[in-house]
Every structure is written in structure tokens, then in C-alpha cells.
Amino acid sequence: MTIQQVLIIGTVWVEPNSSAAGSRMQQLIELFLKQNYKVTFASASQKNEKAISLNFLGAEEVSIELNNISFDDFVKKLNPTMVVFDRFMMEEQFGWRVAQNCPNAIRILDTEDLHFLRKTRHQQLKKGAEFTTEALLISDDAKREIASILRCDVSLIISTYEMELLKSVFKIDEHILYYLPFLLDKIDEQQIENWKSFEERKHFVFIGNFFHKPNVDAVLTLKNEIWSKIRTVLSQAEIHIYGAYANQQIHQLHNKKEGFIIKGFAENAKEVVEKAKVVLAPLRFGAGIKGKLTEAMICGAPSITTSIGAEGMHNFLPWNGFIEDDFSAFSTRAIQLFSDEKIWKNVQKNGVQIINQIYDKEKLEQPFINQLNEIQDNLEMHRTQNFLGSLLQHQTLQATKYMSKWIESKNS
């Protein structure tokens, strides 16, 4: 039996404490290692102190270079059976090299979220225009990302909303898409018993990586649209804002007198959320599923978010708090949830149901591995059925290859 050798090409090194994307990548690595696959994680980015050691998990770490023939030698020698591209930009950079040097390796795109969806929503919001699917169809970002999805053997889609969007609006064949949300442990009775009570918990909390524009916008929205209304009723309440890579724009919102406290990077996000009474996430644009909101459920902290925040996350199960797009109503719900123990306890239970029904890794992992095995066993036929993908692979191989070779010779 062939030992599966998985190569993951990362946009950045894995930072599970900084972002949901980092947690997601760690979940995938752990899933492959659990199957006794050999895992090599390669990245061309600079490593910083927030990145975890993958050697500690049991994976190899390798630094690679963009637009450099050294990658060809590396990938030929490694000879992976599967290659995972961490976001479409990595597939654009390295996909043609993988296809050329390891034609029999399954090419898997981990989308993390649909970048073009997030960007288009942001552009529409800035213009004051309503978001429509027509705006997606004319987006250059959509063309790039959809082309990447078509070139891969399978793309991992994290939210039910995005799965439906790709099938209905972009007419992507279902056999090259695979719905794989976060892979989480079930919440058991023991955990629930260990949760802090309503009385023991303090403060509103927001948590999120500030490299991510939706998080910057959400904190500005909290400050400008929501917080003063909450403080009018709850004069002693505080909101604590946590997140990696907070910029000057975020730091200058700090106002102790108003109870708006910028805390910065949390070494242990879980510990922070376990002590919080209510998580607030007024996201006005974005995509994918939100790690801050699954974390709230895991920690027994009810949350209030928008329809974009909750999108594709709960499959019509009742939310562990409230979903409000009107910020006056959002503030009213925040006051209610912070003050009423009965409502708070009722909605807290909803989070347990969402995690245990939708994100249970024990239910999700094996079907995914089975799907990869099936693609592997029938790779030629699988690719034949994806004619558009092979057409794009052919065209991209020519165009990207020569652009990359030109950059390479320019750099040498």
C-alpha cells in the first residue's frame, strides 16, 4: 500500500491563535497525520513568532521560493500523492509546477473562504450599493478564483452558502467541490459543567485578526454605531477588543472612560472567550465561516452577529444568541442578552447543538478521506469529466510558466 505523502503549500505559516484560517489549517494537518499520512508544509512567506511549530505536531516544514526552479527539484524529489494549495493564490503560483512535475498527485484547493465574495461585498459596501450576484459575475477576482477551482481536482468549501453559490451562480460541477467546514470536537456534558456561569462571566468581547478587513470594519461599527447605545443603559459595561495585528486605527479607539478597551493579541483566545458574557460581531461584509463565532459556542458564550456573520454556519438551527442587521436592534439585543440570565441560558444551549450537529470532526473526517481515495483511484476519469479544468490547466501552464520563467531569469 502506498504511503500517502501530502504536500501543503501555505500562503503563510500556521498561526492558529491569530486567525480562523490558521486553526483550519492546523485541523487539516492533524486530520492527515491521524491517517498516518506524511505531511510536508511548505511556504515562501517569512515566519514570525506567532506561528506554531509543525514539527511538534509531526509534520515537516520547508521554506520555498516564488518563481524559482528550485521548487521543481524539491517537488519531484518529494513526489507527493496529494498537494493542498492554501488559498487560490498558491495554486496560481505553484499549480502549474505541480501539474508538470507530479502529474499524478491530486491537486486540492483549500479555499478557506471565497475571497472574491468577501472583496465584492466590501466594494459594494464602500459604494453604498446593494450586494448582488451580478456584481460577482463581473469581478476579476471571481474569474481568478473560479479558474483556480476548475484547475484543481477538488476544492474544499467551508460554508453551505458558498457551496450553493458556486453550484447555482457559477454552475461549477459538484464532483470537483467538497463541503468541509471546521473540524471540531463535540461539546460534552463535562465541558458544559465546567463552563463559567452567567454571574461569573464579565464584559462584552470582540476577537479577530486585524489583517482581515471585515474585522477592522466590525470594530469601527461597534464604536460608531453600537457601543454608546449599550452604555446608555449599561453604564458600567465594558467591551474588550482582542486580536492579532491591531493597527493604529484600532489602537486609537481605546477609551477606558467609555469602557471601550483595546486589549490586542490574546495568547489564548479560548481563555478570553470562556470568561466573556457576550461576544459581539457586527460584520458588514465577509465570507466563509467565522472562527470567532464557533469559538463562542465552544466556550459557552452567546453571541450577537449579522446575517453575514452567521451565513452558512448554522444550517437553520437556532443561533446561540441573535442575528441582527439593524444596529439599533443589535444594541437592544446586546443589552437584553447581557442582562437576562434566562434568555442567556436558553440561547447558550443552541451553540452546543450547532457544534455537535454540524462541526463534529468524528462525523466529517472519514467521508472526506473516502472521497480523496475515490478521486485517487479514478483520477484519469475524474479529470476527463472536468474538461474546462483541463483546458484552463493547459492555457495556464503556457501563460504562467512563461511569465514565471521571465521573472526567474530577471531575478538571476
C-alpha positions as CSV (number, residue, x, y, z in Angstrom):
1,M,0.0,0.0,0.0
2,T,1.3,3.4,-1.0
3,I,2.1,5.7,1.9
4,Q,0.3,9.0,1.2
5,Q,2.7,11.9,1.0
6,V,0.8,15.2,1.4
7,L,2.4,18.5,0.4
8,I,0.6,21.6,1.7
9,I,1.7,24.9,0.1
10,G,0.9,27.6,2.6
11,T,0.2,31.3,2.0
12,V,1.6,32.0,5.4
13,W,3.0,29.8,8.3
14,V,0.3,28.4,10.6
15,E,-0.9,30.8,13.3
16,P,-4.0,29.1,15.0
17,N,-4.0,31.8,17.7
18,S,-4.1,34.6,15.2
19,S,-6.9,33.6,12.8
20,A,-9.6,31.1,11.9
21,A,-7.6,30.3,8.7
22,G,-4.7,29.2,10.9
23,S,-7.0,27.0,13.0
24,R,-8.5,25.5,9.9
25,M,-5.0,24.6,8.5
26,Q,-4.0,23.0,11.8
27,Q,-7.2,20.9,11.7
28,L,-6.4,19.7,8.2
29,I,-2.8,18.8,9.1
30,E,-3.9,16.9,12.2
31,L,-6.5,15.1,10.1
32,F,-3.9,13.9,7.6
33,L,-1.4,12.9,10.4
34,K,-4.2,10.9,12.1
35,Q,-4.5,8.8,8.8
36,N,-0.7,8.2,9.1
37,Y,0.0,10.3,6.1
38,K,3.4,12.0,5.8
39,V,2.8,15.8,5.8
40,T,5.2,18.4,4.5
41,F,4.2,22.1,4.9
42,A,6.0,24.5,2.6
43,S,5.7,28.3,2.4
44,A,7.5,31.1,0.8
45,S,6.5,33.6,3.5
46,Q,8.5,34.9,6.4
47,K,7.9,33.0,9.7
48,N,7.1,35.1,12.8
49,E,6.9,34.4,16.5
50,K,3.1,33.8,16.3
51,A,3.5,30.7,14.0
52,I,3.4,27.3,15.7
53,S,6.0,24.6,15.2
54,L,4.5,22.0,12.9
55,N,7.4,19.6,13.7
56,F,5.9,19.4,17.1
57,L,2.7,18.1,15.5
58,G,4.6,15.6,13.4
59,A,4.8,17.4,10.1
60,E,7.9,18.6,8.2
61,E,8.5,22.3,7.5
62,V,10.2,23.5,4.3
63,S,10.9,27.1,3.1
64,I,10.3,27.5,-0.7
65,E,10.8,30.4,-3.1
66,L,8.4,32.0,-5.6
67,N,9.3,32.0,-9.3
68,N,12.3,29.7,-8.7
69,I,13.2,26.4,-10.4
70,S,14.4,25.1,-7.1
71,F,10.7,24.3,-6.3
72,D,10.6,21.9,-9.3
73,D,13.6,19.9,-7.9
74,F,12.0,19.9,-4.4
75,V,8.6,18.7,-5.5
76,K,10.0,16.0,-7.9
77,K,12.1,14.6,-5.1
78,L,9.3,14.7,-2.5
79,N,6.9,13.1,-5.1
80,P,3.7,13.8,-3.2
81,T,0.5,11.8,-3.8
82,M,-1.6,14.9,-2.8
83,V,-0.9,18.6,-2.9
84,V,-3.0,21.1,-1.0
85,F,-2.9,24.7,-2.0
86,D,-3.7,27.0,0.9
87,R,-6.0,29.6,-1.0
88,F,-6.1,30.2,-4.7
89,M,-3.1,32.5,-4.8
90,M,-0.8,29.5,-4.0
91,E,-2.5,27.4,-6.8
92,E,-1.8,30.3,-9.2
93,Q,1.9,30.4,-8.2
94,F,2.7,26.7,-7.9
95,G,-0.2,24.8,-9.5
96,W,1.4,24.6,-13.0
97,R,4.7,23.4,-11.5
98,V,2.9,20.7,-9.5
99,A,1.0,19.6,-12.7
100,Q,4.2,19.5,-14.7
101,N,6.4,17.7,-12.2
102,C,3.9,15.5,-10.3
103,P,1.0,14.9,-12.8
104,N,-0.5,12.0,-10.8
105,A,-0.7,14.0,-7.5
106,I,-4.3,15.0,-6.6
107,R,-4.5,18.8,-6.5
108,I,-6.7,20.0,-3.7
109,L,-7.6,23.7,-3.2
110,D,-8.5,24.7,0.4
111,T,-10.4,27.9,-0.3
112,E,-10.6,29.0,3.4
113,D,-13.4,31.3,2.2
114,L,-14.3,32.7,-1.2
115,H,-12.0,35.7,-1.5
116,F,-13.9,37.2,-4.4
117,L,-17.2,37.1,-2.4
118,R,-15.6,39.0,0.5
119,K,-13.9,41.5,-1.8
120,T,-17.0,42.2,-3.9
121,R,-19.2,42.7,-0.8
122,H,-16.6,45.2,0.5
123,Q,-16.6,47.1,-2.7
124,Q,-20.4,47.2,-2.9
125,L,-20.5,48.4,0.7
126,K,-18.0,51.2,0.1
127,K,-20.0,52.3,-3.0
128,G,-23.2,52.2,-0.9
129,A,-24.6,49.7,-3.4
130,E,-26.6,46.6,-2.6
131,F,-24.8,43.3,-3.0
132,T,-26.0,41.3,-6.0
133,T,-24.7,38.1,-7.6
134,E,-24.4,40.1,-10.8
135,A,-21.6,42.1,-9.2
136,L,-19.8,38.7,-8.6
137,L,-20.1,37.7,-12.2
138,I,-18.2,40.8,-13.5
139,S,-15.5,40.6,-10.8
140,D,-11.9,39.9,-12.0
141,D,-11.2,38.3,-8.6
142,A,-14.1,35.9,-9.2
143,K,-12.6,34.9,-12.6
144,R,-9.2,34.2,-11.0
145,E,-10.6,32.2,-8.1
146,I,-13.1,30.2,-10.2
147,A,-10.3,29.4,-12.7
148,S,-8.3,28.0,-9.8
149,I,-11.2,25.9,-8.5
150,L,-11.7,24.5,-12.1
151,R,-8.0,23.6,-12.4
152,C,-7.9,21.6,-9.2
153,D,-9.2,18.0,-8.8
154,V,-11.3,19.0,-5.7
155,S,-11.8,22.3,-3.8
156,L,-12.7,22.4,-0.1
157,I,-15.6,24.7,0.5
158,I,-16.2,25.8,4.1
159,S,-19.7,27.1,4.1
160,T,-23.1,25.8,2.9
161,Y,-23.8,29.3,1.4
162,E,-20.6,29.3,-0.7
163,M,-21.3,25.7,-1.8
164,E,-24.7,26.7,-3.1
165,L,-23.3,29.9,-4.7
166,L,-20.7,28.0,-6.7
167,K,-23.2,25.5,-8.0
168,S,-26.1,27.8,-8.8
169,V,-24.5,31.1,-9.9
170,F,-21.2,29.8,-11.3
171,K,-22.5,26.4,-12.5
172,I,-19.5,24.5,-11.0
173,D,-19.8,20.8,-11.3
174,E,-20.4,19.3,-7.8
175,H,-17.9,16.5,-8.3
176,I,-15.0,18.9,-8.0
177,L,-16.4,20.6,-4.9
178,Y,-16.4,19.2,-1.4
179,Y,-18.1,20.8,1.6
180,L,-15.7,20.6,4.6
181,P,-16.4,23.0,7.5
182,F,-14.3,23.4,10.6
183,L,-13.4,20.0,12.1
184,L,-14.2,20.4,15.8
185,D,-14.5,18.2,18.9
186,K,-18.1,17.6,20.2
187,I,-19.1,19.6,23.3
188,D,-19.8,17.0,26.0
189,E,-21.6,17.3,29.3
190,Q,-18.3,17.5,31.2
191,Q,-17.3,20.7,29.3
192,I,-20.7,22.2,29.8
193,E,-20.5,21.6,33.6
194,N,-17.0,23.3,33.6
195,W,-18.3,26.5,31.8
196,K,-18.4,29.6,33.9
197,S,-21.9,30.6,35.0
198,F,-23.8,33.8,33.9
199,E,-22.8,35.5,37.2
200,E,-19.1,34.6,36.9
201,R,-18.7,36.0,33.4
202,K,-17.9,39.6,32.6
203,H,-17.8,42.0,29.7
204,F,-18.7,42.0,26.1
205,V,-15.9,40.7,23.8
206,F,-14.8,41.0,20.2
207,I,-12.0,39.0,18.9
208,G,-10.4,38.9,15.4
209,N,-7.3,39.2,13.3
210,F,-6.9,42.8,12.1
211,F,-5.1,41.9,8.9
212,H,-8.7,40.9,8.0
213,K,-10.6,44.0,6.8
214,P,-14.1,42.7,7.9
215,N,-12.7,42.7,11.5
216,V,-11.4,46.3,11.3
217,D,-14.8,47.4,9.9
218,A,-16.7,45.5,12.6
219,V,-14.8,47.2,15.4
220,L,-15.4,50.6,13.9
221,T,-19.1,49.7,13.6
222,L,-19.1,48.7,17.3
223,K,-17.5,52.0,18.3
224,N,-19.6,54.3,15.9
225,E,-23.0,52.6,15.8
226,I,-23.5,50.3,18.8
227,W,-21.5,50.9,21.9
228,S,-22.9,54.3,23.0
229,K,-26.4,52.8,22.9
230,I,-25.4,49.9,25.1
231,R,-23.5,52.2,27.5
232,T,-26.6,54.4,27.9
233,V,-28.4,51.5,29.6
234,L,-25.4,49.5,31.0
235,S,-23.3,52.4,32.3
236,Q,-20.6,50.1,33.8
237,A,-20.3,47.6,30.9
238,E,-17.0,47.2,29.1
239,I,-16.2,45.8,25.7
240,H,-12.8,44.2,25.3
241,I,-11.3,44.1,21.8
242,Y,-8.8,41.3,21.2
243,G,-6.9,40.4,18.0
244,A,-3.5,40.0,16.3
245,Y,-2.0,42.8,14.2
246,A,-4.1,45.7,15.5
247,N,-3.1,48.8,13.7
248,Q,-3.1,52.5,14.8
249,Q,-6.6,53.0,13.6
250,I,-7.8,50.3,16.1
251,H,-5.5,51.3,19.0
252,Q,-6.8,54.9,18.9
253,L,-10.3,53.7,19.6
254,H,-9.2,52.7,23.1
255,N,-11.2,54.7,25.7
256,K,-11.2,53.5,29.3
257,K,-13.8,56.1,30.4
258,E,-16.3,54.8,27.8
259,G,-15.4,51.2,28.6
260,F,-14.1,50.6,25.1
261,I,-10.9,48.7,25.8
262,I,-8.4,47.6,23.1
263,K,-6.5,44.6,24.5
264,G,-4.5,43.5,21.5
265,F,-3.3,39.9,20.8
266,A,-4.7,37.2,23.0
267,E,-2.1,34.4,23.7
268,N,-5.0,32.1,24.5
269,A,-8.2,33.2,22.7
270,K,-10.2,30.4,24.3
271,E,-9.4,31.6,27.8
272,V,-10.6,35.1,26.9
273,V,-13.9,33.9,25.5
274,E,-14.6,31.4,28.3
275,K,-14.7,34.4,30.7
276,A,-16.8,36.6,28.4
277,K,-20.5,37.1,28.9
278,V,-21.5,38.0,25.3
279,V,-19.5,38.0,22.1
280,L,-20.4,40.8,19.6
281,A,-19.6,40.5,15.9
282,P,-21.3,43.2,13.8
283,L,-19.8,42.0,10.5
284,R,-21.0,44.1,7.5
285,F,-19.1,42.1,4.8
286,G,-17.1,38.9,4.7
287,A,-17.2,35.3,3.5
288,G,-16.6,31.8,4.8
289,I,-17.5,30.8,8.4
290,K,-16.3,32.7,11.4
291,G,-13.9,31.2,13.9
292,K,-14.8,33.8,16.5
293,L,-18.4,32.6,16.4
294,T,-17.7,28.8,16.6
295,E,-15.2,29.6,19.4
296,A,-18.0,31.5,21.3
297,M,-20.2,28.4,21.0
298,I,-17.4,26.1,22.2
299,C,-16.8,28.4,25.2
300,G,-20.5,28.8,26.1
301,A,-20.6,32.5,25.3
302,P,-23.7,33.6,23.5
303,S,-23.1,35.9,20.5
304,I,-24.9,38.6,18.5
305,T,-23.9,38.9,14.9
306,T,-25.3,39.9,11.5
307,S,-26.7,37.7,8.7
308,I,-23.3,37.8,7.0
309,G,-21.6,36.8,10.3
310,A,-23.9,33.8,10.7
311,E,-24.1,32.9,7.0
312,G,-23.5,29.3,6.1
313,M,-22.8,28.5,9.7
314,H,-25.9,27.0,11.3
315,N,-28.0,25.2,8.7
316,F,-31.2,26.8,10.0
317,L,-30.6,25.6,13.6
318,P,-31.4,28.4,16.1
319,W,-28.5,30.7,16.7
320,N,-26.7,30.8,20.1
321,G,-27.8,34.4,20.6
322,F,-29.3,36.8,18.0
323,I,-28.8,37.7,14.3
324,E,-29.5,41.4,13.7
325,D,-28.6,43.6,10.7
326,D,-30.1,46.8,12.1
327,F,-27.6,48.2,14.6
328,S,-30.2,49.8,16.9
329,A,-31.9,46.4,17.2
330,F,-28.4,44.8,17.6
331,S,-27.7,47.1,20.6
332,T,-31.1,46.3,22.2
333,R,-30.4,42.6,21.8
334,A,-26.9,43.0,23.3
335,I,-28.4,44.7,26.4
336,Q,-31.1,42.0,26.7
337,L,-28.6,39.1,26.4
338,F,-26.2,40.7,28.9
339,S,-28.9,41.4,31.5
340,D,-31.4,38.4,31.2
341,E,-30.0,35.1,32.6
342,K,-33.0,33.1,31.4
343,I,-32.6,34.2,27.7
344,W,-28.8,33.8,28.0
345,K,-29.0,30.2,29.2
346,N,-31.6,29.3,26.6
347,V,-29.5,30.5,23.7
348,Q,-26.3,29.1,25.1
349,K,-27.8,25.6,24.5
350,N,-28.2,26.4,20.8
351,G,-24.4,26.7,20.4
352,V,-24.0,23.1,21.7
353,Q,-26.4,21.8,19.1
354,I,-24.8,23.7,16.2
355,I,-21.2,22.5,17.1
356,N,-22.3,18.9,17.7
357,Q,-24.5,18.6,14.6
358,I,-22.5,20.5,12.0
359,Y,-18.8,20.6,13.0
360,D,-18.3,17.2,14.7
361,K,-14.9,16.0,13.3
362,E,-15.7,12.4,14.0
363,K,-18.5,12.5,11.5
364,L,-16.7,14.7,8.9
365,E,-13.2,13.2,8.7
366,Q,-13.7,9.7,7.3
367,P,-16.2,10.6,4.4
368,F,-13.6,13.3,3.3
369,I,-10.8,10.7,3.3
370,N,-13.0,8.3,1.4
371,Q,-13.7,11.0,-1.2
372,L,-10.0,11.6,-1.7
373,N,-9.3,7.9,-2.1
374,E,-12.1,7.6,-4.7
375,I,-10.7,10.5,-6.7
376,Q,-7.2,9.0,-6.5
377,D,-8.4,5.6,-7.7
378,N,-10.2,7.2,-10.7
379,L,-8.1,10.2,-11.3
380,E,-8.0,10.0,-15.1
381,M,-11.7,9.7,-15.4
382,H,-12.3,12.4,-12.8
383,R,-10.1,14.8,-14.8
384,T,-11.7,13.8,-18.1
385,Q,-15.1,14.8,-16.7
386,N,-13.7,18.3,-15.9
387,F,-12.9,19.4,-19.5
388,L,-13.0,23.1,-18.6
389,G,-10.4,22.4,-15.9
390,S,-8.1,20.6,-18.2
391,L,-8.5,23.4,-20.8
392,L,-7.6,26.1,-18.2
393,Q,-4.7,23.9,-16.9
394,H,-3.3,23.8,-20.5
395,Q,-3.7,27.5,-21.1
396,T,-2.4,28.5,-17.6
397,L,0.6,26.1,-17.9
398,Q,1.6,28.0,-21.0
399,A,0.9,31.6,-19.8
400,T,2.0,31.3,-16.1
401,K,5.0,29.2,-17.0
402,Y,6.5,31.7,-19.3
403,M,5.7,34.7,-17.0
404,S,7.4,32.8,-14.2
405,K,10.4,31.9,-16.3
406,W,10.7,35.5,-17.3
407,I,10.7,36.7,-13.6
408,E,13.1,33.9,-12.8
409,S,15.6,34.9,-15.4
410,K,15.2,38.6,-14.5
411,N,16.0,37.7,-10.9
412,S,19.0,35.7,-11.7
